[in-house]
Amino acid sequence: QVQLVESGGGLVQPGGSLILSCAASGNIFSIYAMGWYRQAPGKQRELVATITSGGITNYAGSMKGRFTISRDNAKNTVYLQMNSLKPEDTAVYYCNAEIYSDSIHDYNYWGQGTQVTVSS
């Protein structure tokens, strides 16, 4: 069993910055990729960004240039640096990870979500 623990969410003014963290723990043999998704009220969950253990990144178009995803493989932790935040960035942000419990068995895990609110 694996647990993803998120932190760093909160209230920020438009134009401000925030950094989210997600640490994976439990029965981990290796991690192929980690990422962030978000879900605003009344909307579907959408991709924010992902990163592989090799450092290959993928961003959604609306976030590219403002958000930066990074990873510390030694700590099984992924980060999301968010800059120039807008009210439309308000959402619950979820951590996601593709994790191997051994050399052949992999599973997809989700964190509990952390609230990010951008408002004056």
N, C-alpha and C positions, 0 to 999 in steps of 0.2 A: 504494500500500500504506500502511496505517495501523497504528500501534502504540499500545496502551494500556498505560501503566506505572503500577502500583499501589504504594502504600506506606502504612505506618502500622499494619499488623497486629502482633499480639503477644499476650503473656499479661497478663491483668488480673484483679484480684479482683472478686468479685460486688459490685455497687453502684458500681463504678468507671466511668471514662470513657475513650474512645478516639476518635481521629479518623483516618479513612482519606482518602487522596488518590488521584486518578487523572488523569494527564495524557495527552492525545492528541497524537500527532505524526505527520508524514508528509504525504501528498498530501491535504490538507484544503482544500476550498473553503468549506464551512460545516458546522456541526453543528446538527442539528435538536433532538436530545435526548440526555441522558446519564443513566445510572442505576446502581443497585447491586442485585445479586442475591446470594443465599447458598445454600449447600448443606451440610447437616450429614451426618455419616456415616449411611448407610442411608436417607437421605431424598432426595426430589426437590429440584431447584433451585427456589427461590421468589423472588418479587419482594420487595425491601426498599423501594426508593423510586426515583422517576424525576423528572427536571426538564427542561423545555424551555428553549430559548434565551431565551424570553420570560418565564421564571420560574414557569411553571405546574408545580406539584408534585403527586405522587401517592404515597401511602404504603400499605403493607400494614397491615391492622388491628392486628396484634400489635406493630408497631413505632411506630405513630403516637403521638406524645406523648413518646417517649423518644429517637427518632432525628430528626435534622434534615439534610436534603440541601440543598446550596448549590452555586453554580456561578460560576466566573470565566470569562466568555466570551472575554476578551482573551487568557487563558492556555490556553484549551481544557482547562480543569481542572474536575473535579467533586469535591466533598468530602462525607463522611458523618460527622457528629458523633454519636457514640453515648454516651448517658448511662444511668445506672441499669442497667448491664449485668447480665444473668442467665446462669447456666450454660447455659440453653437457647439462648442467643445464639451459643454456640460453633459455628463453621462456617467454611468457606472462603468469603470474600466476593469476588465477581466484578464488575468494572466492565464496563459495556455502553455503546455509543454508536452512534447512527444518524448517519452522516457522508456528506456529499456530496463527491465528487471534482471535480465541476463542477456546473453549474446544474441538470442533469437526472438525474444518476446517483448513487444513494444505496445504501449498504451498511450492514449491521449488524456491528459488531465487538465482540470480547470480550477482556478482559484475562486474564492468566495465573492470577489469583486470589491472595489474601493470607489467611493463616490468622489467625483471631481465636479465642483460647481464654480463656474466663471460668471461673476455678477458684481455690479457696483453696489 
